[in-house]
Structure formats: C-alpha cells, structure tokens
Amino acid sequence: MNDKTANQPRTVVDDTDFVDARVAPRGSLENLSQHEIAKLLDRGQGGLYPLLRRCALAVLASGNEIRDPRELFEKYHDFQLEVIRQPWGVKVEMLNAPGNAFVDGKMIRGAKEHLFAVLRDIVFVANEIIESERFDLSDSGGITNAVFCILRNAKLLDDKSDPDIVVCWGGHAVSGEEYDYSKKVGYELGLRGLNICTGCGPGVMKGPMKGAAIGHAKQRIHGGRYIGITEPGIIAAESPNAIVNQLVIMPDIEKRLEAFVRLGHGIIVFPGGVGTAEECLFLLGVLLDPANANHKFPLILTGPSSAADYFHRFHDFVGLTLGDEAQSRYEIIIDNPAEVAKVMSAGLENVRLHRLETGDAYNFNWTLSIPRDFQVPFEVSHASAKALTLQLDQPIHERAVNLRRMFSLLVAGSVKDYGIQQVEEHGPFEIHGDPELMGAIDSLLEQFVAQNRMKLSGNRQPVYRIKA
C-alpha cells in the first residue's frame, strides 16, 4: 500500500440499532430457580415478562435520543428476552436489543449491570415482597420494612460510613445553564467526599453525578457512589444514565419516594417540573408531621441566577399551601455551588450527631416518621382526580397528601405511558378545590409550561383542567 492510499479517509459505517446477544450476569443475580424463570417468561396477565421487557428495554436504551416512551417501544417493538438456565447460573438472550448498549459486539459493562439490577429487583419484589405475604403492605411499618428489604437486597445498605449521601432532585429536561450549574454543585460535593443519589435519569439527575465524579477523581476517592432510584412507571421516560453504579427499581412511586428519604442524608433540589414539585411536596408533608419536628434533614433549593424567580415563586406557593413552618424547613441558595456544598456538609454533620444521640442507623433513616397516607400507592385515573379535593381549611396533613397526589396525577399524564393514554382517551384530569388555592396551583403549572418544564400529553393537549 503506497502512502497516498494509506492517507485516504476511511468510510465509517455506524453500528446497527438492533443487536442480538446472549449475556451473563454482572453485579447481581447469578442464580434463579426454575419457578422464577418461568414467572419471568410468563407473558400472561399474571406473569412478569411484560414488566421485565419494558424495564430492560429502558435501561438498554439509555443514552438514546428518543424521549417519548411510546416512540421507544414502537421502534423496538420486536425486542425480546429469554432467561436461560445453565449449569453455572443463568444467561439472558436478547433479540433486537438497542445497539447503543454494545461496543464492538460486546455489551457495555454498565449496561449489563443495569440490566441485571432490573432482573434482580423484579424477581425480589414479586417473590419476597408481594407473593410471600411477609409484609403487610397496608400498614405503615410493613411498607417501611419492605422498602428496607428491597434496598438491602440491592446492597445499597452495605456501606455504613458517616452520613454522606446527598439526594439531588430536579428536572430531566432543563436548560444548558441549569444542567451546568447542577454539575458544578456536584463537583463541590465530590470535593468534600460526598456521594450522590438521584432519580437516575438525564438532566439534573445526571449533572450532579458527573460533577461529583470529577471531584472524587481530584481527591483520589475510589468507590464513589452514584445511586439511581427509579420505578417501572417512569423508567422508560427517564432511563438510567451511564454514571449510575448502583441502581434499584422500586415497585411504585410511593416506595421510591420513601427510599430517597430513608437512604439519603440530605436533599438538594434543582429547577424542575411537576415531578420535582411532587417530590418536594412529599418531603415537606412528611417533615410537617409533629413527630419529625426535631428531625435533622438538610434541604436546600438551588439553581443559577436565572432560576431565582422559579424558586421564589415556588417558595410563595409553599407558603400559601403549606404555611410558614414548611418554608422554614429549607434554605434557598442562588448561584453559589460552593456555598451549597458547605451548607450541606454542615447539615450532614448535624445528621450524624442526631443519629448518634438517637441510636438511629447511618445507612437507613428509621426514626423519620412517614404517615401512612404518603406511603399507600395512589392509583391515577380520572375518577381519583375528581375525588381529590383541595381546600385551604383542610388539616395541613390532609392538604399536603392531596397536593402530592395531585402532582402525581400530572406526572403520570406528562411522562408515564398509561397516564398519557388516559389523557388522550378521556381528556385532561379535572382537579377540584378552593379558588384561591387552585389559582396558585394553576399559576405555578403555567410557569412550568412556559419554561418547558412540563410536557403536554402525547397529542399536545393539556394534562389537567382546574375546577374551582
């Protein structure tokens, strides 16, 4: 070959979008019984295959540009899995899997870990939480024990070091400036040796992890934890980002929310939409329980200077709906990543001292009281929407519960496939309540829509309709 030929540009052919493969477990779940395999492959109404397929496709498609869950499922409608038992354990055979989960014909290590985390959690929840009847899931204590066992089975409770897990909430579709800001905050947290837990998706759920990874590298911290907590209803819309190295799939949104506050030691809230509002209202409602009056749980709301109005309006909304006491449970810090990390670090030291005094575990927040109404799954439907009533003269606990449920309706109608389908078939969810309160809610939601923080349903019609 002469020099002229050697220097000619090569024609690069992209890898196919669809890959057939057989992979062995990595990270968890090396063994399954014949009964478990049969249940996983059962495509009937009581089988686990539809759930397994949906969650597996979501994690394998991480990094894909497709944002609409139905578009993802349509593109990969021929995607199939089969669990194969072998003398040394199990393998998973996949047909028409997303090609972005592979490099040079081999599955990316992180994608493989996420795939088998899905398998592990689906099997455990089905067998040990639901079918075993070991847990009374109508009882508050039973629900907390179930959350504990799911996290323990996923090995998220193995680390018993000082409180260092910072939960970060915020939107998956944010501006470049807000994403960069969340990354800077994560960097400052990483420099201080703190670990990150998020909803595991893109946007503000990825930024803090990416920043913390750089901070950990500079401090030569090995084994940094980047925890992702998700649930089946939302995983396709917010697939786990590649930085997540500990993934757990909780069975529903309520147990996911409880997992955040039981596992985390403090929370930072970045700009977001209805999902972020739901998370904040859940936490504030819990902290307003008299049993938690002296509970140490640092909560910071932060963003770049361009997000100042967003947080001030949310602060006013909290004041109107939940009162001064709720406002006193958090601090707003604008455009100062280093200060956010310093305040959080000081707050985590208070958490450590509080748990020493109370004898509570560092790795699971047992002494936090979570009222049962915040734990019981809320079934999203037009009927449940009409049944919600929001009044300023309601007891504050009842109002907080209904506010959280209302935003859960909006999350379902915005990002969850079954919720989008309900809105398309039956129109927007109708929400009833006190005119002043509903006006404040409507104003907040209009801000979300105007700032592209809240998607409309699949056919672009509004997700909700206010009925005073």
DRENPAGU-224094 format. One record per residue (C-alpha): residue number from 1; x, y, z; residue in three letters. Coordinates in pm, whole numbers, always signed. Layout:
N
   num        X        Y        Z   residuo
   NUM        X        Y        Z       ALA
...
This chain:
468
   num        X        Y        Z   residuo
     1       +0       +0       +0       MET
     2     +151     +336     -102       ASN
     3     +140     +649     +116       ASP
     4     -128     +808      -98       LYS
     5     -362     +514      -43       THR
     6     -281     +491     +331       ALA
     7     -380     +853     +390       ASN
     8     -716     +832     +215       GLN
     9    -1013     +883     +451       PRO
    10    -1189     +568     +566       ARG
    11    -1560     +518     +528       THR
    12    -1708     +457     +875       VAL
    13    -2030     +256     +897       VAL
    14    -2242     +310    +1209       ASP
    15    -2333       +4    +1416       ASP
    16    -2682     -125    +1372       THR
    17    -2959       -4    +1600       ASP
    18    -3057     -365    +1669       PHE
    19    -2835     -634    +1823       VAL
    20    -2892     -999    +1911       ASP
    21    -2685    -1113    +2210       ALA
    22    -2651    -1355    +2498       ARG
    23    -2506    -1213    +2821       VAL
    24    -2418    -1346    +3165       ALA
    25    -2494    -1155    +3487       PRO
    26    -2263     -892    +3624       ARG
    27    -2318     -728    +3959       GLY
    28    -2614     -929    +4087       SER
    29    -2846    -1225    +4048       LEU
    30    -2627    -1509    +3925       GLU
    31    -2886    -1775    +4013       ASN
    32    -3259    -1820    +3953       LEU
    33    -3490    -2109    +4033       SER
    34    -3698    -2281    +3766       GLN
    35    -4008    -2122    +3918       HIS
    36    -3856    -1774    +3898       GLU
    37    -3751    -1825    +3537       ILE
    38    -4099    -1950    +3444       ALA
    39    -4260    -1647    +3610       LYS
    40    -4024    -1409    +3431       LEU
    41    -4105    -1562    +3092       LEU
    42    -4483    -1579    +3152       ASP
    43    -4638    -1336    +2906       ARG
    44    -4986    -1371    +3055       GLY
    45    -5165    -1119    +3275       GLN
    46    -5010    -1255    +3593       GLY
    47    -4662    -1303    +3450       GLY
    48    -4359    -1081    +3490       LEU
    49    -4240    -1078    +3129       TYR
    50    -4417     -754    +3021       PRO
    51    -4266     -569    +3318       LEU
    52    -3924     -726    +3264       LEU
    53    -3927     -641    +2892       ARG
    54    -4034     -279    +2949       ARG
    55    -3774     -208    +3219       CYS
    56    -3495     -398    +3040       ALA
    57    -3556     -205    +2717       LEU
    58    -3549     +123    +2909       ALA
    59    -3208      +58    +3069       VAL
    60    -3057      -75    +2746       LEU
    61    -3176     +233    +2558       ALA
    62    -3001     +470    +2800       SER
    63    -2835     +746    +2601       GLY
    64    -3080     +704    +2315       ASN
    65    -3219    +1033    +2184       GLU
    66    -3578     +904    +2198       ILE
    67    -3765    +1077    +2483       ARG
    68    -4123     +958    +2428       ASP
    69    -4170     +611    +2589       PRO
    70    -4420     +504    +2326       ARG
    71    -4182     +602    +2047       GLU
    72    -3911     +393    +2213       LEU
    73    -4137      +89    +2246       PHE
    74    -4255     +133    +1888       GLU
    75    -3902     +145    +1748       LYS
    76    -3801     -167    +1941       TYR
    77    -4135     -347    +1918       HIS
    78    -3954     -671    +1823       ASP
    79    -3727     -661    +2129       PHE
    80    -3745     -991    +2319       GLN
    81    -3571    -1158    +2612       LEU
    82    -3529    -1513    +2728       GLU
    83    -3372    -1625    +3055       VAL
    84    -3166    -1938    +3000       ILE
    85    -3055    -2161    +3284       ARG
    86    -2707    -2314    +3256       GLN
    87    -2502    -2540    +3487       PRO
    88    -2320    -2239    +3637       TRP
    89    -2614    -1999    +3660       GLY
    90    -2825    -1805    +3412       VAL
    91    -2784    -1606    +3094       LYS
    92    -3017    -1365    +2921       VAL
    93    -3068    -1396    +2549       GLU
    94    -3190    -1082    +2370       MET
    95    -3324    -1028    +2021       LEU
    96    -3336     -684    +1857       ASN
    97    -3183     -506    +2157       ALA
    98    -3079     -137    +2130       PRO
    99    -2737     -119    +1965       GLY
   100    -2616     +169    +2185       ASN
   101    -2580      -79    +2475       ALA
   102    -2295     -255    +2290       PHE
   103    -1946     -169    +2171       VAL
   104    -1763     -390    +1920       ASP
   105    -2029     -654    +1965       GLY
   106    -2000     -671    +2346       LYS
   107    -2243     -526    +2597       MET
   108    -2110     -225    +2785       ILE
   109    -2031     -320    +3145       ARG
   110    -2256      -53    +3300       GLY
   111    -2547     -152    +3075       ALA
   112    -2505     -514    +3180       LYS
   113    -2508     -419    +3549       GLU
   114    -2825     -215    +3497       HIS
   115    -2992     -499    +3307       LEU
   116    -2933     -748    +3586       PHE
   117    -3035     -494    +3851       ALA
   118    -3371     -487    +3672       VAL
   119    -3389     -866    +3678       LEU
   120    -3285     -879    +4045       ARG
   121    -3542     -625    +4166       ASP
   122    -3833     -760    +3961       ILE
   123    -3772    -1111    +4094       VAL
   124    -3724     -998    +4454       PHE
   125    -4029     -772    +4468       VAL
   126    -4254    -1035    +4309       ALA
   127    -4136    -1326    +4524       ASN
   128    -4029    -1175    +4854       GLU
   129    -4243     -863    +4887       ILE
   130    -4574     -943    +4719       ILE
   131    -4621    -1321    +4697       GLU
   132    -4456    -1418    +5025       SER
   133    -4707    -1216    +5231       GLU
   134    -4425    -1143    +5476       ARG
   135    -4513     -775    +5468       PHE
   136    -4841     -607    +5550       ASP
   137    -4841     -350    +5270       LEU
   138    -5148     -181    +5413       SER
   139    -4957      -97    +5731       ASP
   140    -4706     +188    +5761       SER
   141    -4444      -22    +5938       GLY
   142    -4489     -307    +5691       GLY
   143    -4430      -72    +5397       ILE
   144    -4113      +68    +5556       THR
   145    -3982     -283    +5620       ASN
   146    -4048     -370    +5255       ALA
   147    -3853      -63    +5139       VAL
   148    -3568     -160    +5372       PHE
   149    -3554     -516    +5238       CYS
   150    -3557     -404    +4873       ILE
   151    -3266     -166    +4938       LEU
   152    -3079     -429    +5140       ARG
   153    -3124     -691    +4868       ASN
   154    -2981     -441    +4617       ALA
   155    -2679     -400    +4852       LYS
   156    -2742      -27    +4890       LEU
   157    -2722      -58    +5269       LEU
   158    -2384     -231    +5286       ASP
   159    -2197      +98    +5334       ASP
   160    -2215     +206    +5699       LYS
   161    -1985     +509    +5686       SER
   162    -2077     +852    +5822       ASP
   163    -2380    +1023    +5660       PRO
   164    -2261    +1124    +5313       ASP
   165    -2543    +1056    +5063       ILE
   166    -2690    +1369    +4908       VAL
   167    -3013    +1316    +4715       VAL
   168    -3048    +1551    +4417       CYS
   169    -3391    +1621    +4270       TRP
   170    -3471    +1824    +3959       GLY
   171    -3592    +1811    +3602       GLY
   172    -3476    +1574    +3330       HIS
   173    -3538    +1840    +3062       ALA
   174    -3354    +2153    +3179       VAL
   175    -3162    +2434    +3012       SER
   176    -2790    +2401    +2945       GLY
   177    -2723    +2663    +3211       GLU
   178    -2920    +2471    +3475       GLU
   179    -2751    +2144    +3382       TYR
   180    -2405    +2302    +3405       ASP
   181    -2496    +2453    +3742       TYR
   182    -2605    +2114    +3880       SER
   183    -2273    +1972    +3761       LYS
   184    -2082    +2248    +3946       LYS
   185    -2274    +2170    +4266       VAL
   186    -2196    +1800    +4223       GLY
   187    -1828    +1887    +4175       TYR
   188    -1822    +2081    +4504       GLU
   189    -1997    +1791    +4680       LEU
   190    -1747    +1544    +4531       GLY
   191    -1452    +1751    +4652       LEU
   192    -1594    +1715    +5003       ARG
   193    -1619    +1338    +4972       GLY
   194    -1998    +1325    +4945       LEU
   195    -2189    +1071    +4736       ASN
   196    -2485    +1132    +4506       ILE
   197    -2829     +977    +4474       CYS
   198    -3080    +1086    +4208       THR
   199    -3377     +959    +4010       GLY
   200    -3104     +824    +3778       CYS
   201    -3221     +986    +3452       GLY
   202    -3075    +1266    +3236       PRO
   203    -3064    +1641    +3305       GLY
   204    -3033    +1738    +3670       VAL
   205    -3032    +1369    +3764       MET
   206    -2707    +1326    +3569       LYS
   207    -2533    +1661    +3624       GLY
   208    -2452    +1622    +3998       PRO
   209    -2319    +1271    +3938       MET
   210    -2093    +1390    +3658       LYS
   211    -1961    +1677    +3867       GLY
   212    -1910    +1456    +4173       ALA
   213    -1718    +1202    +3965       ALA
   214    -1466    +1474    +3873       ILE
   215    -1445    +1593    +4234       GLY
   216    -1389    +1235    +4354       HIS
   217    -1118    +1184    +4092       ALA
   218     -934    +1500    +4204       LYS
   219     -948    +1384    +4565       GLN
   220     -842    +1031    +4458       ARG
   221    -1160     +892    +4607       ILE
   222    -1220     +541    +4475       HIS
   223    -1556     +375    +4501       GLY
   224    -1769     +687    +4476       GLY
   225    -2138     +605    +4490       ARG
   226    -2376     +726    +4221       TYR
   227    -2710     +579    +4323       ILE
   228    -3015     +576    +4096       GLY
   229    -3363     +506    +4233       ILE
   230    -3643     +460    +3982       THR
   231    -3973     +274    +3935       GLU
   232    -4135      +91    +3641       PRO
   233    -4385     +364    +3554       GLY
   234    -4119     +625    +3490       ILE
   235    -3809     +431    +3387       ILE
   236    -3873     +449    +3010       ALA
   237    -3909     +829    +3020       ALA
   238    -3603     +867    +3245       GLU
   239    -3368     +579    +3160       SER
   240    -3070     +539    +3395       PRO
   241    -2773     +749    +3289       ASN
   242    -2439     +577    +3236       ALA
   243    -2279     +717    +3555       ILE
   244    -2518     +531    +3787       VAL
   245    -2323     +247    +3951       ASN
   246    -2590     +137    +4198       GLN
   247    -2939     +105    +4051       LEU
   248    -3258       -4    +4223       VAL
   249    -3608      -32    +4078       ILE
   250    -3873      +24    +4345       MET
   251    -4222     -118    +4278       PRO
   252    -4411     +215    +4279       ASP
   253    -4366     +590    +4314       ILE
   254    -4452     +597    +4687       GLU
   255    -4185     +340    +4777       LYS
   256    -3942     +523    +4551       ARG
   257    -4006     +847    +4742       LEU
   258    -3966     +668    +5073       GLU
   259    -3641     +509    +4954       ALA
   260    -3499     +856    +4880       PHE
   261    -3562     +987    +5232       VAL
   262    -3471     +665    +5415       ARG
   263    -3143     +618    +5227       LEU
   264    -3039     +983    +5178       GLY
   265    -2900    +1209    +5449       HIS
   266    -2984    +1544    +5290       GLY
   267    -3156    +1669    +4975       ILE
   268    -3071    +1935    +4717       ILE
   269    -3349    +2048    +4483       VAL
   270    -3265    +2198    +4144       PHE
   271    -3517    +2351    +3900       PRO
   272    -3766    +2102    +3763       GLY
   273    -4128    +2043    +3671       GLY
   274    -4424    +1857    +3817       VAL
   275    -4214    +1556    +3921       GLY
   276    -3980    +1775    +4122       THR
   277    -4277    +1956    +4277       ALA
   278    -4428    +1620    +4374       GLU
   279    -4105    +1515    +4543       GLU
   280    -4079    +1845    +4734       CYS
   281    -4442    +1830    +4849       LEU
   282    -4392    +1472    +4966       PHE
   283    -4086    +1564    +5172       LEU
   284    -4236    +1884    +5317       LEU
   285    -4555    +1699    +5405       GLY
   286    -4351    +1435    +5588       VAL
   287    -4138    +1693    +5771       LEU
   288    -4455    +1872    +5886       LEU
   289    -4554    +1564    +6086       ASP
   290    -4518    +1668    +6454       PRO
   291    -4314    +1353    +6516       ALA
   292    -4044    +1499    +6288       ASN
   293    -4029    +1844    +6449       ALA
   294    -3674    +1789    +6572       ASN
   295    -3560    +1557    +6295       HIS
   296    -3240    +1664    +6121       LYS
   297    -3278    +1659    +5744       PHE
   298    -3099    +1935    +5550       PRO
   299    -3293    +2058    +5246       LEU
   300    -3154    +2315    +5001       ILE
   301    -3324    +2465    +4695       LEU
   302    -3070    +2597    +4445       THR
   303    -3008    +2699    +4086       GLY
   304    -2828    +2957    +3872       PRO
   305    -2929    +3324    +3888       SER
   306    -3172    +3268    +3601       SER
   307    -3370    +3029    +3827       ALA
   308    -3417    +3283    +4109       ALA
   309    -3773    +3367    +4003       ASP
   310    -3856    +2998    +3973       TYR
   311    -3763    +2932    +4334       PHE
   312    -3917    +3250    +4472       HIS
   313    -4249    +3162    +4309       ARG
   314    -4227    +2807    +4441       PHE
   315    -4146    +2948    +4786       HIS
   316    -4461    +3163    +4771       ASP
   317    -4661    +2861    +4659       PHE
   318    -4537    +2658    +4957       VAL
   319    -4623    +2946    +5191       GLY
   320    -4981    +2963    +5062       LEU
   321    -5043    +2589    +5051       THR
   322    -4843    +2455    +5349       LEU
   323    -4756    +2762    +5557       GLY
   324    -4456    +2924    +5724       ASP
   325    -4347    +2607    +5901       GLU
   326    -4297    +2430    +5569       ALA
   327    -4096    +2724    +5437       GLN
   328    -3871    +2708    +5744       SER
   329    -3764    +2351    +5661       ARG
   330    -3548    +2451    +5364       TYR
   331    -3292    +2711    +5257       GLU
   332    -3274    +2877    +4914       ILE
   333    -2923    +2943    +4777       ILE
   334    -2893    +3105    +4435       ILE
   335    -2589    +3080    +4206       ASP
   336    -2332    +2965    +4462       ASN
   337    -2230    +2597    +4423       PRO
   338    -1955    +2612    +4686       ALA
   339    -2192    +2759    +4945       GLU
   340    -2447    +2487    +4870       VAL
   341    -2184    +2220    +4938       ALA
   342    -2063    +2392    +5257       LYS
   343    -2415    +2427    +5397       VAL
   344    -2497    +2066    +5307       MET
   345    -2175    +1938    +5467       SER
   346    -2260    +2123    +5789       ALA
   347    -2611    +1983    +5776       GLY
   348    -2481    +1628    +5736       LEU
   349    -2266    +1672    +6047       GLU
   350    -2585    +1761    +6236       ASN
   351    -2744    +1446    +6091       VAL
   352    -2451    +1239    +6219       ARG
   353    -2475    +1384    +6569       LEU
   354    -2854    +1342    +6575       HIS
   355    -2829     +976    +6479       ARG
   356    -2563     +917    +6740       LEU
   357    -2792    +1069    +7004       GLU
   358    -3099     +874    +6891       THR
   359    -2919     +549    +6812       GLY
   360    -3052     +555    +6457       ASP
   361    -2862     +379    +6177       ALA
   362    -2641     +579    +5942       TYR
   363    -2749     +375    +5640       ASN
   364    -3131     +383    +5686       PHE
   365    -3339     +663    +5835       ASN
   366    -3560     +457    +6069       TRP
   367    -3667     +738    +6304       THR
   368    -3821     +955    +6031       LEU
   369    -4197     +928    +6067       SER
   370    -4383     +889    +5735       ILE
   371    -4763     +899    +5766       PRO
   372    -4938     +606    +5602       ARG
   373    -5124     +830    +5355       ASP
   374    -4789     +922    +5199       PHE
   375    -4694     +554    +5164       GLN
   376    -5003     +389    +5017       VAL
   377    -4994     +378    +4635       PRO
   378    -5222     +631    +4467       PHE
   379    -5399     +491    +4162       GLU
   380    -5400     +751    +3886       VAL
   381    -5730     +782    +3699       SER
   382    -5991    +1041    +3608       HIS
   383    -6207     +910    +3893       ALA
   384    -5927     +950    +4150       SER
   385    -5859    +1300    +4014       ALA
   386    -6221    +1406    +4071       LYS
   387    -6213    +1256    +4420       ALA
   388    -5926    +1486    +4522       LEU
   389    -6043    +1800    +4697       THR
   390    -5802    +2078    +4789       LEU
   391    -5919    +2335    +5042       GLN
   392    -5724    +2589    +5248       LEU
   393    -5932    +2499    +5555       ASP
   394    -5832    +2132    +5538       GLN
   395    -5600    +1998    +5808       PRO
   396    -5249    +2064    +5681       ILE
   397    -5161    +1693    +5668       HIS
   398    -5464    +1612    +5452       GLU
   399    -5389    +1909    +5226       ARG
   400    -5024    +1800    +5187       ALA
   401    -5126    +1445    +5096       VAL
   402    -5376    +1565    +4835       ASN
   403    -5127    +1814    +4689       LEU
   404    -4871    +1536    +4645       ARG
   405    -5133    +1312    +4484       ARG
   406    -5242    +1589    +4250       MET
   407    -4889    +1635    +4123       PHE
   408    -4860    +1257    +4089       SER
   409    -5156    +1274    +3850       LEU
   410    -4977    +1539    +3648       LEU
   411    -4655    +1338    +3635       VAL
   412    -4849    +1039    +3505       ALA
   413    -5022    +1247    +3239       GLY
   414    -4692    +1406    +3134       SER
   415    -4436    +1124    +3123       VAL
   416    -4593     +786    +3201       LYS
   417    -4732     +588    +2910       ASP
   418    -5052     +477    +3085       TYR
   419    -5120     +833    +3205       GLY
   420    -5064     +987    +2862       ILE
   421    -5302     +729    +2715       GLN
   422    -5571     +815    +2971       GLN
   423    -5550    +1185    +2884       VAL
   424    -5568    +1109    +2513       GLU
   425    -5871     +886    +2553       GLU
   426    -6069    +1076    +2819       HIS
   427    -5932    +1430    +2815       GLY
   428    -5744    +1622    +3086       PRO
   429    -5763    +1528    +3452       PHE
   430    -6015    +1750    +3633       GLU
   431    -5892    +1884    +3966       ILE
   432    -6128    +2047    +4217       HIS
   433    -6065    +2281    +4506       GLY
   434    -6068    +2620    +4674       ASP
   435    -6048    +2902    +4411       PRO
   436    -5751    +3075    +4577       GLU
   437    -5559    +2751    +4618       LEU
   438    -5642    +2628    +4269       MET
   439    -5542    +2965    +4126       GLY
   440    -5199    +2934    +4289       ALA
   441    -5161    +2582    +4152       ILE
   442    -5267    +2689    +3803       ASP
   443    -5022    +2981    +3809       SER
   444    -4737    +2750    +3911       LEU
   445    -4822    +2500    +3639       LEU
   446    -4847    +2774    +3377       GLU
   447    -4494    +2876    +3473       GLN
   448    -4379    +2516    +3424       PHE
   449    -4538    +2500    +3079       VAL
   450    -4399    +2841    +2975       ALA
   451    -4048    +2734    +3080       GLN
   452    -4080    +2395    +2904       ASN
   453    -4065    +2217    +3240       ARG
   454    -4394    +2035    +3188       MET
   455    -4477    +1835    +2879       LYS
   456    -4826    +1824    +2737       LEU
   457    -4977    +1481    +2671       SER
   458    -4897    +1281    +2360       GLY
   459    -5143    +1464    +2134       ASN
   460    -5032    +1802    +2278       ARG
   461    -5348    +1869    +2476       GLN
   462    -5328    +1993    +2838       PRO
   463    -5283    +1728    +3108       VAL
   464    -5512    +1897    +3362       TYR
   465    -5819    +2119    +3394       ARG
   466    -5879    +2325    +3707       ILE
   467    -6233    +2313    +3851       LYS
   468    -6274    +2561    +4136       ALA
